[in-house]
Amino acid sequence: MISFLDLKELNSQYEKELIDISARVIKSGWYINGVESRAFEEEFSDYCGVEYTIGVGNGLDALKLIIRAYIEMGIFSKGDEVILPANTYIASALAISENGLKPILVEPDIENYLIDPKAIERKITEKTKAIMVVHLYGEICNMDRIYKIAKEYNLKIIEDSAQSHGALYNGKRCGSLGDASGFSFYPTKNLGALGDGGAVTTNDKELATTIRILSNYGSSKKYKNIFKGVNSRLDEIQAGFLRVKLRYLDREIRNRRIIADYYLKNINNKNIILPTIREENSHVWHLFVIRCSRRDKLQKYLKARAIDTLIHYPIAIHQQEAYRELSGERYPITEELAEEILSLPISGLQSLEDTKKVVEAINEFN
């Protein structure tokens, strides 16, 4: 079986370093907000090219805390609107609605599956306060166009960078392209922990300070609570694991690009629509997503050939029961993608032999 992603194999290459860091944290006797957490925040800030990183419990919390902080700072208010792509994972929308704001869905560009700037402008109202750009599958959105829109309408730009660690846009890394960015370090990410984890990056000192306080029960000083905060902190041991894996992230990305390049150059089945890329060295290929009008048949066919695939995502946000208030809305492009997309195996350790087998199987599908 060619697995979609073998986490055991992936992490085994760092086994000694991960065990060493575990022992160091255990022996330190300090397990939350310690040396490893602060060191990782500094190292990730350097990597992303930002002033501040705040480690938090997970990627959803990272986005929620950005919005919550803007509320506490008086920039957002309950009932305000945030525009986001309709084809993203539900976490992007949850971060908005859980803060009492309204998620406003817009269609993606059918060519690259990223939020369509033209669709953004059509949905802006006097209640719009931000654009949440989701760098889906590992590719950066059209930020030049989005910058112009945000400037014209005085909107904040929130990056959902959960799938795009290390991706570049005009030489700048994601996490530094908006007013703030939320990252997930879920184990399957290109930079994945061995459990849950997340972070916020920003160059805004006030925002960073507010988020750090909010994530620590709303407290800046023990037993003194400024806000009705939450408990969302990056565990010390996960921070240590991430410090190890951050050193190898660029290697992971290079290997994924080799696999993606092979797929792009060698899959030639007329029934398959391949992804498009803006720049050869910008995409980090968290996922390699193809489209096929007979997606379910293709997935079963590949499974019979011992090739594991996944669907990201089969049910759009407006079709979820959780967002039944949006059930009357229609997003044809998003709905088409939900019916056609299929993610092929890709990881930093995938062999050329396995990659060739995937290509051969797809090319023989009819």
C-alpha positions as CSV (number, residue, x, y, z in Angstrom):
1,M,0.0,0.0,0.0
2,I,1.2,3.5,-0.9
3,S,0.0,5.4,2.1
4,F,-1.2,8.9,1.9
5,L,1.1,10.0,4.7
6,D,3.0,7.7,7.1
7,L,3.6,9.9,10.2
8,K,5.5,7.1,12.0
9,E,8.0,6.9,9.1
10,L,8.1,10.7,8.7
11,N,9.0,11.3,12.4
12,S,11.3,8.3,12.7
13,Q,14.0,10.2,10.8
14,Y,14.1,12.7,13.7
15,E,13.8,10.0,16.4
16,K,17.0,10.7,18.3
17,E,16.6,14.4,18.3
18,L,12.9,14.1,19.4
19,I,13.9,11.7,22.2
20,D,16.7,14.1,23.3
21,I,14.4,17.1,23.4
22,S,11.8,15.1,25.4
23,A,14.4,14.1,28.0
24,R,15.5,17.7,28.2
25,V,12.0,19.0,28.8
26,I,11.2,16.3,31.4
27,K,14.4,16.9,33.3
28,S,13.8,20.7,33.3
29,G,10.7,20.4,35.5
30,W,9.1,23.2,33.5
31,Y,6.4,22.1,31.1
32,I,4.4,25.3,30.1
33,N,5.7,28.7,28.9
34,G,9.3,27.7,29.3
35,V,12.6,27.9,27.5
36,E,11.5,25.7,24.6
37,S,8.4,27.7,23.9
38,R,10.2,31.0,23.9
39,A,13.0,29.7,21.8
40,F,10.6,28.3,19.2
41,E,8.7,31.5,19.0
42,E,11.9,33.4,18.3
43,E,13.0,30.9,15.7
44,F,9.7,30.8,13.9
45,S,9.6,34.6,13.9
46,D,13.0,34.6,12.2
47,Y,11.8,32.0,9.7
48,C,8.6,33.8,8.8
49,G,10.2,37.3,8.8
50,V,8.0,38.8,11.5
51,E,8.5,40.5,14.9
52,Y,6.3,38.4,17.0
53,T,5.1,34.7,17.3
54,I,2.7,33.6,20.0
55,G,2.5,29.8,20.5
56,V,-1.1,28.6,21.2
57,G,-3.0,25.4,21.6
58,N,-3.9,24.7,17.9
59,G,-4.6,26.3,14.6
60,L,-8.3,27.1,15.3
61,D,-7.3,28.9,18.5
62,A,-4.8,30.9,16.6
63,L,-7.4,32.3,14.2
64,K,-10.0,32.8,17.0
65,L,-7.5,34.7,19.2
66,I,-6.6,37.1,16.4
67,I,-10.3,38.0,15.9
68,R,-10.9,38.1,19.7
69,A,-7.9,40.4,20.2
70,Y,-9.2,42.8,17.5
71,I,-12.5,42.9,19.4
72,E,-10.7,43.7,22.7
73,M,-8.7,46.4,20.9
74,G,-12.0,48.0,19.6
75,I,-11.2,47.3,16.0
76,F,-13.9,44.6,15.5
77,S,-17.4,44.5,17.0
78,K,-19.9,41.7,17.3
79,G,-21.9,41.4,14.1
80,D,-19.1,42.6,11.9
81,E,-18.3,40.6,8.8
82,V,-15.2,38.8,7.7
83,I,-14.8,37.6,4.1
84,L,-13.3,34.1,3.4
85,P,-13.3,31.5,0.7
86,A,-16.2,29.1,0.5
87,N,-14.0,26.1,-0.2
88,T,-11.8,26.2,2.9
89,Y,-11.9,23.9,5.9
90,I,-14.6,24.7,8.4
91,A,-12.1,25.9,11.0
92,S,-11.7,29.2,9.1
93,A,-15.4,29.9,9.4
94,L,-15.6,28.7,13.0
95,A,-13.0,31.2,14.2
96,I,-15.2,34.0,12.9
97,S,-18.6,32.8,14.1
98,E,-17.3,31.7,17.5
99,N,-16.4,35.4,18.1
100,G,-19.9,36.6,17.2
101,L,-18.8,37.9,13.8
102,K,-20.4,36.8,10.5
103,P,-18.4,34.7,8.0
104,I,-19.1,35.9,4.4
105,L,-18.3,33.2,1.9
106,V,-17.0,33.9,-1.6
107,E,-16.0,31.7,-4.5
108,P,-12.5,30.6,-5.3
109,D,-10.7,31.0,-8.6
110,I,-11.5,27.8,-10.5
111,E,-7.9,27.8,-11.9
112,N,-6.0,27.8,-8.6
113,Y,-8.7,27.1,-5.9
114,L,-7.7,30.2,-4.0
115,I,-10.0,33.1,-3.0
116,D,-11.0,35.2,-6.0
117,P,-10.2,38.9,-5.5
118,K,-13.1,39.9,-7.8
119,A,-15.5,37.9,-5.7
120,I,-14.2,39.7,-2.6
121,E,-15.1,43.1,-3.9
122,R,-18.6,42.1,-4.7
123,K,-19.3,41.0,-1.0
124,I,-17.9,44.1,0.8
125,T,-20.4,46.0,2.9
126,E,-20.2,48.7,5.5
127,K,-20.0,45.8,8.1
128,T,-16.9,44.2,6.5
129,K,-13.9,44.5,8.7
130,A,-11.4,41.9,7.3
131,I,-10.5,39.5,4.6
132,M,-9.3,36.0,5.7
133,V,-7.1,34.7,3.0
134,V,-6.6,30.9,3.1
135,H,-3.4,29.8,1.4
136,L,-5.0,26.5,0.5
137,Y,-3.0,23.3,-0.2
138,G,0.3,25.2,0.2
139,E,0.0,28.1,-2.4
140,I,-0.2,31.8,-1.6
141,C,-3.3,33.8,-2.6
142,N,-3.1,36.8,-5.0
143,M,-1.9,39.2,-2.4
144,D,-1.1,42.1,-4.6
145,R,-4.8,42.3,-5.6
146,I,-5.9,41.7,-2.1
147,Y,-3.6,44.4,-0.7
148,K,-5.3,47.0,-3.0
149,I,-8.8,45.9,-1.9
150,A,-7.9,46.0,1.8
151,K,-6.3,49.4,1.5
152,E,-9.2,50.9,-0.5
153,Y,-11.8,49.6,2.1
154,N,-9.6,49.9,5.2
155,L,-9.8,46.1,5.9
156,K,-7.6,43.9,8.0
157,I,-5.9,40.9,6.3
158,I,-5.9,37.7,8.3
159,E,-3.9,34.9,6.9
160,D,-5.0,31.3,7.5
161,S,-1.5,29.7,7.0
162,A,-2.4,26.3,8.3
163,Q,-1.4,24.6,5.1
164,S,1.4,26.9,3.8
165,H,4.3,26.9,6.2
166,G,7.3,28.2,4.3
167,A,5.4,29.3,1.2
168,L,6.7,32.4,-0.6
169,Y,5.1,35.4,-2.3
170,N,7.5,37.9,-3.9
171,G,10.3,36.7,-1.6
172,K,8.3,37.0,1.6
173,R,7.0,34.0,3.6
174,C,3.4,33.4,4.5
175,G,2.8,34.6,8.1
176,S,4.3,38.0,7.2
177,L,1.9,38.9,4.3
178,G,-1.1,40.2,6.3
179,D,-1.8,42.0,9.6
180,A,-1.7,38.6,11.4
181,S,-1.5,35.0,10.6
182,G,-2.8,31.8,12.2
183,F,-0.7,28.6,11.9
184,S,-1.6,25.0,12.7
185,F,1.0,22.4,13.7
186,Y,-1.3,19.5,13.5
187,P,0.8,16.3,12.9
188,T,0.0,16.1,9.2
189,K,1.2,19.6,8.4
190,N,4.5,20.2,6.6
191,L,5.7,21.5,10.0
192,G,3.8,19.2,12.3
193,A,4.0,18.6,16.0
194,L,3.4,15.2,17.7
195,G,0.1,16.4,18.9
196,D,-1.9,19.7,18.7
197,G,-0.2,23.0,18.4
198,G,-0.6,26.4,16.7
199,A,0.8,29.9,16.6
200,V,0.0,33.5,15.6
201,T,2.5,35.6,13.8
202,T,2.3,39.4,13.4
203,N,4.3,42.6,13.3
204,D,1.7,44.5,15.5
205,K,3.0,44.8,19.0
206,E,-0.3,45.6,20.6
207,L,-2.0,42.8,18.9
208,A,0.7,40.3,19.9
209,T,0.5,41.5,23.5
210,T,-3.3,41.2,23.6
211,I,-3.2,37.7,22.1
212,R,-0.6,36.5,24.6
213,I,-2.7,37.8,27.5
214,L,-5.9,36.4,26.1
215,S,-4.4,33.0,25.6
216,N,-3.3,32.9,29.3
217,Y,-6.7,33.2,30.9
218,G,-6.7,36.9,30.1
219,S,-3.8,37.4,32.6
220,S,-0.6,39.4,32.1
221,K,0.4,38.9,35.8
222,K,-0.5,36.0,38.0
223,Y,-4.0,36.3,39.5
224,K,-4.6,39.6,37.7
225,N,-6.9,39.2,34.8
226,I,-7.4,42.0,32.3
227,F,-9.8,40.0,29.9
228,K,-12.1,37.0,30.2
229,G,-9.5,35.0,28.4
230,V,-8.9,31.3,27.5
231,N,-6.3,28.7,28.1
232,S,-4.5,28.1,24.8
233,R,-0.8,27.7,25.1
234,L,1.8,25.7,23.1
235,D,3.0,22.9,25.3
236,E,6.7,23.0,26.1
237,I,7.4,19.5,24.8
238,Q,5.6,20.3,21.5
239,A,7.6,23.5,21.1
240,G,10.7,21.4,21.5
241,F,9.6,19.0,18.9
242,L,8.8,21.9,16.5
243,R,12.2,23.4,17.1
244,V,13.7,20.1,15.8
245,K,11.4,19.8,12.8
246,L,11.7,23.5,11.8
247,R,15.4,22.9,11.1
248,Y,14.3,20.4,8.4
249,L,11.3,22.2,7.0
250,D,13.0,23.6,3.9
251,R,14.3,20.1,3.1
252,E,10.7,18.7,3.5
253,I,9.5,21.4,1.1
254,R,12.2,20.6,-1.5
255,N,11.3,16.9,-1.5
256,R,7.6,17.7,-1.8
257,R,8.3,19.9,-4.8
258,I,10.3,17.1,-6.5
259,I,7.2,14.8,-6.2
260,A,4.8,17.5,-7.3
261,D,7.0,18.3,-10.3
262,Y,7.0,14.6,-11.3
263,Y,3.2,14.5,-11.0
264,L,2.8,17.6,-13.1
265,K,5.1,16.5,-15.9
266,N,4.0,12.9,-16.1
267,I,0.2,12.7,-15.4
268,N,-1.3,12.9,-18.8
269,N,-4.8,11.4,-18.5
270,K,-7.4,13.6,-20.3
271,N,-9.9,12.8,-17.5
272,I,-7.6,14.5,-14.9
273,I,-7.3,18.3,-14.2
274,L,-3.9,19.1,-12.7
275,P,-3.3,22.0,-10.2
276,T,-1.8,25.2,-11.5
277,I,1.0,27.1,-9.9
278,R,1.9,30.8,-9.8
279,E,5.6,30.5,-9.3
280,E,7.7,27.3,-9.5
281,N,9.3,27.9,-6.1
282,S,6.4,29.4,-4.2
283,H,4.1,26.4,-3.6
284,V,5.0,24.1,-0.7
285,W,2.6,21.3,-1.7
286,H,1.0,20.5,1.6
287,L,-1.5,18.7,-0.7
288,F,-1.4,17.7,-4.3
289,V,-5.0,18.0,-5.4
290,I,-6.3,16.9,-8.8
291,R,-9.8,17.1,-10.2
292,C,-11.8,14.4,-11.9
293,S,-15.5,14.4,-12.9
294,R,-15.6,10.7,-11.8
295,R,-13.7,11.3,-8.6
296,D,-15.4,8.6,-6.5
297,K,-14.7,6.0,-9.2
298,L,-11.1,7.1,-9.5
299,Q,-10.6,6.9,-5.7
300,K,-12.0,3.3,-5.6
301,Y,-9.8,2.4,-8.6
302,L,-6.7,3.7,-6.9
303,K,-7.6,2.0,-3.6
304,A,-7.8,-1.3,-5.6
305,R,-4.3,-0.6,-6.8
306,A,-3.1,-0.1,-3.2
307,I,-2.9,3.7,-3.5
308,D,-4.3,5.7,-0.6
309,T,-6.0,9.1,-1.3
310,L,-8.0,11.6,0.6
311,I,-10.7,14.2,-0.3
312,H,-10.2,17.8,0.9
313,Y,-13.1,18.6,1.4
314,P,-16.2,16.7,0.4
315,I,-18.8,18.9,2.1
316,A,-18.6,22.7,1.7
317,I,-19.2,25.0,4.7
318,H,-22.6,26.2,3.4
319,Q,-23.7,22.6,3.1
320,Q,-22.7,21.7,6.6
321,E,-25.5,21.2,9.2
322,A,-23.5,23.4,11.6
323,Y,-24.0,26.3,9.2
324,R,-27.6,25.6,8.2
325,E,-28.3,29.3,8.2
326,L,-26.2,29.4,5.0
327,S,-28.0,26.4,3.3
328,G,-29.9,28.7,1.0
329,E,-26.7,30.1,-0.5
330,R,-25.1,28.6,-3.6
331,Y,-21.5,28.5,-4.6
332,P,-21.3,26.6,-7.9
333,I,-17.5,26.6,-8.1
334,T,-17.0,25.5,-4.5
335,E,-19.7,22.8,-5.0
336,E,-18.0,21.5,-8.2
337,L,-14.7,21.3,-6.4
338,A,-16.2,19.4,-3.5
339,E,-17.4,16.8,-6.0
340,E,-14.2,16.5,-8.0
341,I,-11.1,17.1,-5.9
342,L,-8.9,14.2,-4.9
343,S,-5.6,14.5,-3.0
344,L,-2.8,12.2,-4.1
345,P,0.0,10.9,-1.8
346,I,2.8,13.3,-1.2
347,S,5.3,13.6,1.6
348,G,9.0,14.5,2.1
349,L,9.8,10.8,2.3
350,Q,7.8,9.5,-0.7
351,S,10.0,7.5,-3.0
352,L,10.3,8.1,-6.8
353,E,9.3,4.5,-7.2
354,D,6.0,5.0,-5.4
355,T,5.4,8.3,-7.2
356,K,5.8,6.5,-10.5
357,K,3.3,3.9,-9.5
358,V,0.7,6.6,-8.7
359,V,1.3,8.2,-12.0
360,E,1.1,4.9,-13.9
361,A,-2.2,4.0,-12.2
362,I,-3.8,7.4,-12.9
363,N,-2.7,7.4,-16.6
364,E,-4.3,3.9,-17.0
365,F,-7.6,5.1,-15.5
366,N,-10.5,5.4,-18.0
